[in-house]
Amino acid sequence: MQASGLAWTILRPCSFQSNVLRWRDQLHAGDVVRAPFADTPTALIDPADIAEVAATALTQRRHAGHSYRLSGPEALTPPEQVARLAAALDRPLTFEPIPDDGARKQLPPEYAEASFDIFRDHPELESEVQPTVEQLLGRSPGRLEEWLIRHRDEL
């Protein structure tokens, strides 16, 4: 891409807040949410913030040739995410960690390898809060609680 001579901008977001939807089946089955990497915080970003940054990057020439890391406003562990989810749904939820060996068995091999590379070997890629959204848009990135309220009916 960079060698093409065309203008380019790269966006490198952390995990999306919409990834909370992966727990939908568990929520329908009961009040326990199970997930791996319970001790690794993630600075989840609202997909709407990614879209707004992308629109800005595509319409303003000053972003050409830049790579931007994007994150939400805070890094939350899965138990903290579930606590926010419980509050948004006004429902008691319990978090149960999936041990690493169990996660390796549950995940497709290619996905497991990539997940462990990120969440165990390079957790800073997901946990470091970046100032980029605020720098580019002039406002703070959306909080997980706000996304959960807007998407409560999808959970």
N, C-alpha and C positions, 0 to 999 in steps of 0.2 A: 504494500500500500504506500508506504513512505517513498519508495523508489519510483513510484509511478509518475511523480511530478505533480499530481493532483493535490488540492488542498485536503487535509485530513484533520480530524480531531478524534481522540480516543477517550471514551468514558469507561472507567473501571469501578463500577459500583460494588459495595459490599452486598451481602445477602438482602433480598427484598423483604419488606414487611409482609407482603402478600404470601410469603412462604409459610406463614402461620396457618394458611389454608390446608397445609399437609396434615394437620391434626383434625380436620373435619370428621373423618370416619371415627376417630377415637372419641370425639365429643358426642357423636350420635350414639356411640355404644355405651357411654358412661361418663364418669367424672374424673377419670385418670388419663393423663397425657404422658406418654413415654417417648423419650428422645435420647439420642446419643450426645456426647460432648457437653454434658451438663455443666461442666466447670469452665467452658470457654465462652466468654462474652462476645456478642456480635453487635456491631453498630448498624442494625437493620435500617434500610432506607426505604422511604415511600416511593413506589414506582412513579407516582405523579411528579415527584421531585426530579427523578431521572429524566422523565419526558420533558419537563420544563427546562432542565439544563441542556438536553439535546436540542430543543427548539432554539434556545439561545445560541448554542454553539453553531448551529446550522445557518443562522441568520445574521451573525456578527463575525465579520472577517477576522477580527482580532484573536479569535480562538483557533484559527488554522495553525496546525503544527504543534498543538498542545495535547498533552495527555492528562486527564483529570481523574483522581481518585475521589469517589463519592461515598458518603456515609450519612447515616442518620445522626441525631444530636447526642445519643448516648449509647454505650455498649451494655447490652443486657445478656445475662446467661439465660439458657432455656427455662430454668425455674422462675426467673424474674419475668420472662416473657409470658409464661403460663399464669403468673400472678396478675399481670396486667390484663390478660385475656379473661380471667375469672372476674375481675372487676368490671370489665366492659360488658360481659354477658350477665352480670349480677348472679353468678352461679359459683358454688364452691367447686374448685378443681384441685386435684392433687397431681404433683409432678413426680414421676418415677424415672430415674436415669437408666438408660440402656448402657451396660458396660461395653467397653471397646470390642471385646471378643464377640459379643452379641450383635453389635452394629456391623461388624465385618461379615457375619453370617447372613444378616438381613438385607444388606445393600448389594446391588449388582457389583461385580468385581471392579469394573472401571470406575464406577461412582464411588465405591468404597475407597479405592486408592487415592482418588482426587480429594475426597473429603478428609481422609486422614492426613494427606499432605498439607491441606490448608489448616484444619482445626487442631491438629496436633503438632505438626512441624513448623507451621508459619501462622500461628493464630493472630498475629498482628495485622495480617491482611484483612481480617474481618473485624477485629476489635478496635483498631485505632480510629478515633473520631476525627474526621477531616473537616477543615473549615471551608471546603470548596463550594458547597451549596450556598452558604451565606455570602461568600466572596462573589460568586457569579450572579446570584439572584437578589442579593440585598435583603435577605430574610433568612431566618433559621429554618433548617429542614424540619419536616413534619415529624411529630412524635408518634410512637407506636400506638398510644392510646387513641389518638385522633384517627389513625387508619382503622383501628378496630371498631370504633364507633361508626364510621362511615360504611363499614363492610360487615356489620353485625349480622345482617340477614343472610350472609353467605356462609356463616360459620355453623 
